[in-house]
Structure formats: structure tokens, C-alpha cells
Amino acid sequence: MPNERLRAALLQRGATPADLAEKIGVDAKSVERWITQGRTPYRRHRYAAATYLGVEETYLWPQALTPEQSKAASQSEIVEIYPHRWSVPPELWRSVFESAREEISILVFSGFFLADDPSMIKLLTDKAKAGVRVRVLLGDPDSEAVAQRGKDEGLDELLAAKIRNVIVLYRSLSQVPGVEFRLHGTTLYNSIYRADDQMIVNTHVYGAMASEAPVFHLRKIPGGALAGTYLESYEKVWTDATPLD
């Protein structure tokens, strides 16, 4: 069966099979067979091809990894688990964001603890000025999702007020080229803080403040599916969100 995902990824990249073959050091006829005959390349070639095309290896070759291999890779993506957000070492937040070379993505309702830290605002500003894409998703203070979360946490309308305060705190950052802010009205199951292939995921627990909920420190690795699940979730929220005026 032809590999239409690989064919489409090449088209989206504006590359030919010969381009891919030259990039990863294989014969062009091999790449043609990967596409037209659905041949599965060696893993090192799968990884190199996926990296060049900017997609996941498991997207191009879903059956390439056994369930055991995929499970082991996904487990290896877990760097550390913390019982509460307040137990995450302060230096971890900084080191994760400082490691970014391409993108920083944040998904929260308010994320007040970041916005209220001038040194973090400066870090994000410096990263944006250095060419890192910075995207921030905040909860729409007028949305039903924010109102419900406020009730769940016992904050009521205070959560919406916190978000409005955060918008003010981020005002200088929002003026920096390369920084994008959007408002979302989704039910937020996790807050996500991403820097390239690393992310900190703050789970949400009914009836508890986000600072009391568990946190996962993840690092994306080839073949793993855990970090990718959160990345896909972020993109879905981003697509449906409204640019902040």
C-alpha cells in the first residue's frame, strides 16, 4: 500500500524524493519504494526523514514500532513527576524556558505565578527578541469555562479578575514582535508549558487549585506518544482561540 502520508509530507515541505534521499544519505530509489510500495525503512532513516519533514516518525510509519517499543519510548519521555506545582523547583521553570531555541507555548487559564514574575517576563521577552516564537493562551475571562473553573476552585469571579490582571501584566510582552496572545474558552484539563521538545504539564484536579495538582516534566523522544498527545491538544486549543486585542 502506498505511503500517502510520506508523499503528502514531502509536498508540504516542497521537497522531492531525491531531496529527502540526499538529505538522509540513502538512494533516491529507496525513497520512491517507501512511497509507492509502502516499504518501511530502517529506524535511523525513519527518524532522519521525520526530522527533516517536521513530523512524527509514528505518523509516517504508524506500524513501525511494536506496542512494547512505543510504550517503552513513551515512558522514557517522563523526566520527573511532582505531587504539586508548588513542589516544582523554581529553577526548573527557568531552565526549561531558557532551553528554547524555536518555540515557547503556554496554555493556562491565568498562569498568574508566571505573569507576576518580572524576571520571567524578561526571559520571555529576550527569547522572543532572539527569534523564538512565543505563544500564550489565556482563558477568556467572559467564558463559561472560566466561570465554571472559578466555581470549582471556590474562587467564583476572582479567577476572571486574575486573568484580566494577567493580561495587564503581559502588556509589555505582547508588544514584542514574535509574541502572540490568544483567549480560549475550553474546559482546561491541563495547563501546558512547552519549550521545544520539553514541557511541564500541570494537571487539573476538581476542587483543588492548580498549584496543588500534580505536574509532569516531559521531554519528547522519537517513538514516544505521551508528549505528542499534549502537543496536539495545545494546537487544537490554539486553532479555536481568539487573538487578544
N, C-alpha and C positions, 0 to 999 in steps of 0.2 A: 504494500500500500504506500503510495507517495506520501512524503512528509510535507504537507501543505503548511504547517506551522513554520518549518525552516524556510520554505520558499517565501512565505509572507514576511518573515523577519528580515530576509535579505532585501526584499523590495522596500520595506520601511526604512532600512538603513541606506538604501540607494547603492547597494553593493551587488556584485555578481558572484556566482560560484567560484570563479577564478580569483576574485579579490579575497574571498574567505580562505581559499586554499593557500594563497600566497601568505596571508597573514598568520595562519596557524601552522604552516610548514607541511602541507600534505599535497598530494596530486589533485589537480582540478577534477579529474575523472572520479576520484573518490567522493568528492563533494556532490557531484552530479548523481552518483549512486545513492548517497544519503537522501537526496531529494526525490528522485524518480522511483527508486526501488525501496525506499524506507529502510535502508541499511542503518545499523546502529554503530557509530564509530567507537574507538577506544575512549575510555573515560577522560584521559588527558586532552583528547581532541574535542570531546563534548564540552568540557569546561572551557577550553580556549575559544571555541566557537560561540558559546553562550556569552562569555565575557565580551567578545568583540561585537556581538549583536545587541548587547544590553538587555538580555532576557535571562530567565532561569533555565538551567540545564534540564530540569524536570518538565519545563513547559515544552521544550523542543523534543525531548525524548521521555515521555511520561512513564514508559515501561522499563527504562534503562536500569533503574535501581530496584533491587528487591525490597519488599516491605521491611525486612530486617535492616537493610542498609539505610533506607530512608528514616526509620525510627532511630537508629544509632546517630545519624547525622543531625536529626532534629534535637535529640537530647544533648548533643555536643554544642548546640547553639546557646544553651543556658550557661551563662558565665557565673551568675550568683542569684540567689533568691533572698529577699529581705522580708521579714514579717510585717514591717510597717514602712511607710515612706519616710517617716522621721528617722528611721534607723539606717537609711542610706547615707554613707559617708559624704559630707559636703563636697569633698574633693572629687568624688566620682562624677557629679553633675558637670563640674568644670572640665575634667579631663575628657569626658565623652564629647562635649561640645567643641572643645579645643582640637579634638582629633579630626573634625570635619574638614574635608577638602572640596567637597562638591555640594552637599545639601544638608541643611538642618530643618527638620519638620517637627512641629509641635501641635498636638491635639489635646485640648483641655476644655473645661467649662470656664474656669478663671485662671488657674495656674498662678495665683496671687504670689506664692512664695518666690517665683522666678521674677515676675514683673516688679516686685518690691525690692529687688536686689540690684542696686546701681552697677555693681561690678558685672553682673550677668547681662544687663542691658549693654554695657560697654563691650563685653565679649561678643555678643551677637552682632553689634554694630561693626566691630572690627572684622568679624568674619564676612559680613556682607560686603564691606568695602574691599576685602581681599578676593572677592569673586564667588563666595559661597552663596548659593541660593538659600534664602531663609523664608520658610512658610509657617505661619502661625494661624491655627484655627481656634477661635474663641466661641463660647456659647452665645447664642443670640439672647440677650437679656429679656427680650419680649416673647421668647418662645415658650411653648407648653413644656418642652423637655427641661428647660431651666427651672421653671416654676415647680415641676414635679420633683426634680432633684433637690430643690430648696426645701420642700416639704419632707422628703425622705431623710435629709440630714438634720432636720429641725431648725433650718435657717430661714425658711419661708422666703420673704422677698429680699433678705440680706444677700443671697447668692447673686441675684441680678444686680444688686448695688455693687458687689465686689467686682463683677465683670465690667461694669461701667467705670469703676475706679481703675481697673487694669488697662482699659482702653486709653485712659488718660496717661497712665504711667508709660505706656508703649508709644506715646505720641512721637517722641523724637526718633525712635527706631523705625516707625512707619514711614518716615520721610526719606530713609536711606534707599538709594537705588538697589534693586535686587531683593528687597524685603516685601513680602505680600501678606496681607491680613485678610481673613475671611471669617464670617459669622456662620455658625451652623445651629440647626435645631434638632439634631439627632439625639436619640437616647444613648448616652455615653456609657459604655460598659467598661472601657479602659481609657486612661489618659496615656498618650504616646509621646515620647521624646526621642527623636531619631537624629543621629549624626552619621551619615553614610551607612556603613554596614553594622553600626552599633545602635542599640535602642534601650531605653528604660521604659518599661511598661508598668504603669500604676493601675492595678485592678481596682474596680469599684465594688463595694460591698453595701448591700441595702442596710440603711440605718446607721452607717458609720461614715465619718469624714474620710476624704481621700487620703489624708495624712496617716490614718490608722490602718489603711488597707495594704495588703501585700504588694511587693514590687519585684519584677523580673528584670534582670540585666541580661540582654541577649546580644549575640553577635552572629550575623548571617554568615553561613558557610555553604559551600556547594552541596547540593543534595538535601539540605535541611528544609523543612516545611514550616517550622514554628514561626520564625521571624517573618517569613514571607506572608503569613496569614495576617499579621498586624499591618504590614506594609500595604497589602491590598485593601484592608479596612480603612486605612488613612486615605487612600486615593479615592475611595467611594465617598467618604465624607467631604473631601475637598471638592470633588466634582459637583456635588449638590449644594455646596455652601455659597453664600453671597459675599462678594467683595465688600470690605469695610470702607465706608465713605469717610 
